Amino acid sequence: MSEKPDLKFEKRREKRPVLIVVEEWPDGTMAFKLGSAMTSALGQRREEATLVQFSPERIFRVETDVSEAEFRLALNTKEVSHHGDIHFSELPSLSQKPAT
């Protein structure tokens, strides 16, 4: 007998602050596609991401439970081209205890 896991009992992953740095933001339609792909890959709505810096790099601050590997995999499946590197950096939060 196989049981299906009850989704309401799954442990929720905690969201944490993350900075996404895009070195070279594309122009035109590709800019919209990349922005949409990024918010989808992060599990965010557009208004949940804060644009911290507009130039020379675009830096976004979001709170997400998505890992860097999950983010990159989801972004690659969207097949969106971009010219520069995209950096994913977790920010230390006050709720995290420092490593000893």
PABA-939243 format. One record per residue: x, y, z of N, C-alpha, C, O in turn; residue in three letters. Coordinates in steps of 0.05 Angstrom, whole numbers, plus 5000, padded with zeros to 4 digits. Example, Ala and Ser with C-alpha at 12.3 -4.5 7.8 and 13.67 -1.06 7.14 Angstrom:
! PABA-939243
[atom [5264 4886 5156] [5246 4910 5156] [5264 4934 5156] [5285 4934 5169] "ALA"];
[atom [5257 4955 5142] [5273 4979 5143] [5258 5001 5157] [5268 5023 5161] "SER"];
This chain:
! PABA-939243
[atom [5017 4977 5000] [5000 5000 5000] [5018 5025 5000] [5035 5028 5018] "MET"];
[atom [5014 5042 4980] [5030 5066 4979] [5013 5090 4988] [4990 5093 4979] "SER"];
[atom [5025 5106 5005] [5011 5130 5014] [5022 5155 5000] [5047 5157 4996] "GLU"];
[atom [5005 5173 4993] [5015 5198 4982] [5020 5217 5005] [5004 5218 5024] "LYS"];
[atom [5042 5232 5004] [5047 5251 5026] [5027 5274 5026] [5019 5284 5005] "PRO"];
[atom [5019 5281 5050] [5000 5303 5053] [5015 5329 5053] [5031 5334 5070] "ASP"];
[atom [5010 5345 5032] [5025 5370 5028] [5023 5389 5051] [5041 5405 5056] "LEU"];
[atom [5000 5389 5065] [4997 5409 5087] [5015 5402 5111] [5019 5419 5128] "LYS"];
[atom [5026 5378 5112] [5044 5371 5133] [5073 5373 5126] [5091 5368 5142] "PHE"];
[atom [5079 5380 5101] [5107 5383 5093] [5119 5407 5108] [5106 5427 5113] "GLU"];
[atom [5144 5404 5115] [5158 5425 5129] [5163 5448 5109] [5175 5443 5088] "LYS"];
[atom [5156 5472 5117] [5160 5495 5100] [5189 5504 5104] [5199 5505 5127] "ARG"];
[atom [5202 5511 5083] [5229 5522 5084] [5227 5551 5091] [5209 5565 5081] "ARG"];
[atom [5245 5561 5107] [5245 5589 5114] [5256 5606 5092] [5275 5599 5078] "GLU"];
[atom [5243 5629 5088] [5253 5648 5069] [5276 5663 5081] [5277 5668 5105] "LYS"];
[atom [5295 5670 5064] [5319 5685 5073] [5325 5707 5053] [5318 5704 5029] "ARG"];
[atom [5338 5728 5062] [5345 5750 5043] [5367 5742 5023] [5387 5729 5031] "PRO"];
[atom [5363 5749 4998] [5382 5742 4977] [5385 5767 4959] [5367 5781 4954] "VAL"];
[atom [5410 5771 4950] [5416 5791 4930] [5421 5777 4904] [5436 5758 4902] "LEU"];
[atom [5408 5787 4882] [5413 5777 4855] [5426 5800 4840] [5414 5821 4837] "ILE"];
[atom [5450 5795 4830] [5465 5816 4815] [5467 5807 4786] [5477 5785 4780] "VAL"];
[atom [5456 5823 4768] [5458 5818 4739] [5478 5838 4728] [5472 5862 4727] "VAL"];
[atom [5501 5828 4718] [5522 5846 4709] [5514 5862 4684] [5519 5886 4683] "GLU"];
[atom [5502 5849 4665] [5493 5863 4640] [5464 5857 4635] [5458 5835 4626] "GLU"];
[atom [5447 5876 4640] [5418 5872 4635] [5413 5875 4606] [5422 5894 4593] "TRP"];
[atom [5398 5857 4594] [5392 5858 4565] [5373 5881 4559] [5361 5893 4576] "PRO"];
[atom [5371 5887 4533] [5353 5908 4523] [5327 5896 4513] [5325 5872 4507] "ASP"];
[atom [5307 5914 4510] [5283 5907 4496] [5267 5885 4508] [5264 5883 4532] "GLY"];
[atom [5256 5868 4491] [5238 5846 4499] [5253 5826 4517] [5241 5815 4535] "THR"];
[atom [5279 5822 4511] [5294 5803 4527] [5296 5812 4557] [5298 5795 4575] "MET"];
[atom [5295 5838 4562] [5296 5848 4589] [5271 5839 4604] [5272 5831 4627] "ALA"];
[atom [5247 5841 4591] [5223 5832 4603] [5223 5802 4608] [5214 5793 4629] "PHE"];
[atom [5233 5787 4589] [5234 5758 4591] [5252 5750 4614] [5246 5732 4629] "LYS"];
[atom [5276 5763 4616] [5294 5756 4638] [5282 5763 4665] [5284 5747 4684] "LEU"];
[atom [5270 5786 4667] [5257 5794 4692] [5235 5775 4700] [5233 5767 4724] "GLY"];
[atom [5219 5767 4681] [5198 5748 4687] [5209 5720 4694] [5199 5707 4713] "SER"];
[atom [5230 5711 4680] [5242 5686 4687] [5255 5686 4714] [5253 5666 4729] "ALA"];
[atom [5267 5708 4722] [5280 5710 4748] [5259 5709 4770] [5263 5694 4790] "MET"];
[atom [5238 5725 4768] [5217 5725 4789] [5204 5697 4791] [5197 5688 4813] "THR"];
[atom [5200 5684 4768] [5188 5657 4769] [5207 5638 4782] [5199 5621 4798] "SER"];
[atom [5233 5639 4775] [5253 5621 4786] [5256 5624 4816] [5263 5606 4831] "ALA"];
[atom [5252 5649 4826] [5254 5655 4855] [5228 5650 4870] [5227 5652 4894] "LEU"];
[atom [5206 5644 4855] [5180 5640 4868] [5170 5666 4879] [5157 5666 4900] "GLY"];
[atom [5175 5688 4865] [5167 5715 4875] [5147 5728 4855] [5146 5720 4832] "GLN"];
[atom [5132 5747 4865] [5117 5765 4848] [5135 5789 4843] [5153 5795 4858] "ARG"];
[atom [5129 5803 4821] [5146 5826 4813] [5148 5847 4836] [5169 5858 4840] "ARG"];
[atom [5126 5852 4850] [5126 5873 4871] [5141 5863 4896] [5145 5880 4914] "GLU"];
[atom [5148 5838 4898] [5162 5828 4922] [5192 5832 4920] [5206 5829 4940] "GLU"];
[atom [5202 5838 4897] [5231 5842 4893] [5236 5872 4894] [5222 5888 4883] "ALA"];
[atom [5258 5879 4908] [5265 5907 4910] [5290 5912 4893] [5310 5899 4895] "THR"];
[atom [5288 5932 4875] [5311 5940 4859] [5328 5958 4876] [5321 5980 4883] "LEU"];
[atom [5352 5948 4882] [5371 5962 4900] [5388 5981 4884] [5393 6004 4892] "VAL"];
[atom [5398 5972 4861] [5416 5987 4844] [5408 5983 4815] [5403 5960 4807] "GLN"];
[atom [5408 6004 4800] [5400 6003 4772] [5423 6002 4753] [5421 5990 4731] "PHE"];
[atom [5446 6014 4760] [5468 6016 4741] [5494 6018 4757] [5493 6031 4779] "SER"];
[atom [5516 6007 4749] [5521 5993 4724] [5510 5965 4724] [5504 5954 4703] "PRO"];
[atom [5507 5952 4748] [5494 5926 4749] [5466 5930 4761] [5461 5949 4775] "GLU"];
[atom [5449 5912 4754] [5423 5912 4767] [5424 5893 4791] [5432 5870 4789] "ARG"];
[atom [5417 5903 4814] [5417 5888 4839] [5389 5887 4850] [5376 5908 4854] "ILE"];
[atom [5379 5863 4855] [5353 5859 4867] [5356 5846 4894] [5372 5828 4898] "PHE"];
[atom [5339 5854 4913] [5338 5841 4939] [5311 5828 4941] [5290 5840 4937] "ARG"];
[atom [5311 5802 4947] [5286 5786 4951] [5289 5769 4975] [5311 5764 4985] "VAL"];
[atom [5266 5760 4985] [5266 5739 5006] [5254 5715 4993] [5231 5715 4984] "GLU"];
[atom [5269 5693 4993] [5261 5669 4980] [5270 5644 4995] [5289 5645 5011] "THR"];
[atom [5257 5622 4990] [5265 5597 5001] [5279 5579 4980] [5285 5556 4985] "ASP"];
[atom [5284 5591 4957] [5296 5577 4934] [5327 5577 4938] [5338 5598 4944] "VAL"];
[atom [5339 5554 4934] [5369 5553 4935] [5381 5564 4909] [5367 5567 4889] "SER"];
[atom [5407 5569 4910] [5420 5578 4886] [5418 5557 4863] [5413 5564 4840] "GLU"];
[atom [5422 5532 4870] [5420 5511 4850] [5392 5510 4838] [5389 5507 4813] "ALA"];
[atom [5371 5512 4854] [5344 5512 4844] [5339 5536 4826] [5326 5534 4805] "GLU"];
[atom [5349 5559 4834] [5346 5584 4819] [5359 5581 4791] [5346 5587 4771] "PHE"];
[atom [5384 5571 4791] [5398 5568 4765] [5385 5548 4747] [5383 5552 4723] "ARG"];
[atom [5376 5526 4759] [5362 5505 4743] [5336 5516 4731] [5331 5512 4707] "LEU"];
[atom [5321 5530 4747] [5296 5541 4737] [5301 5562 4716] [5286 5564 4696] "ALA"];
[atom [5322 5579 4720] [5328 5599 4700] [5337 5587 4674] [5330 5596 4652] "LEU"];
[atom [5352 5565 4675] [5361 5551 4651] [5338 5538 4636] [5339 5537 4611] "ASN"];
[atom [5318 5529 4650] [5296 5516 4637] [5278 5537 4622] [5263 5529 4604] "THR"];
[atom [5280 5562 4629] [5265 5583 4616] [5278 5591 4589] [5266 5604 4573] "LYS"];
[atom [5303 5582 4585] [5317 5588 4560] [5318 5617 4553] [5311 5626 4531] "GLU"];
[atom [5325 5633 4573] [5328 5662 4569] [5357 5669 4567] [5373 5661 4584] "VAL"];
[atom [5365 5682 4546] [5393 5689 4542] [5399 5716 4557] [5382 5734 4558] "SER"];
[atom [5422 5717 4568] [5431 5742 4580] [5461 5744 4575] [5475 5724 4570] "HIS"];
[atom [5471 5769 4575] [5498 5774 4566] [5519 5771 4588] [5541 5762 4583] "HIS"];
[atom [5512 5778 4612] [5531 5777 4634] [5525 5755 4654] [5506 5740 4650] "GLY"];
[atom [5541 5755 4674] [5537 5735 4695] [5514 5744 4714] [5508 5768 4716] "ASP"];
[atom [5501 5725 4726] [5481 5730 4746] [5491 5718 4772] [5496 5694 4774] "ILE"];
[atom [5494 5734 4792] [5505 5725 4818] [5482 5723 4838] [5464 5739 4839] "HIS"];
[atom [5483 5702 4854] [5463 5696 4875] [5477 5696 4901] [5494 5679 4906] "PHE"];
[atom [5471 5715 4919] [5485 5717 4944] [5465 5718 4967] [5448 5735 4968] "SER"];
[atom [5468 5698 4985] [5451 5698 5009] [5462 5719 5029] [5486 5721 5033] "GLU"];
[atom [5444 5734 5041] [5452 5753 5061] [5448 5741 5089] [5428 5727 5094] "LEU"];
[atom [5466 5747 5107] [5462 5737 5135] [5437 5750 5147] [5433 5774 5143] "PRO"];
[atom [5421 5735 5160] [5397 5746 5173] [5401 5746 5203] [5418 5731 5213] "SER"];
[atom [5386 5762 5217] [5388 5763 5246] [5379 5737 5259] [5388 5732 5282] "LEU"];
[atom [5362 5722 5246] [5352 5697 5258] [5373 5674 5256] [5370 5654 5270] "SER"];
[atom [5392 5677 5239] [5413 5656 5236] [5434 5659 5257] [5442 5682 5264] "GLN"];
[atom [5442 5637 5269] [5463 5638 5289] [5490 5636 5275] [5493 5620 5256] "LYS"];
[atom [5510 5651 5284] [5536 5649 5271] [5549 5622 5275] [5545 5609 5296] "PRO"];
[atom [5564 5613 5256] [5578 5587 5258] [5600 5589 5278] [5614 5609 5279] "ALA"];
[atom [5603 5568 5294] [5625 5568 5314] [5645 5548 5308] [5665 5545 5322] "THR"];
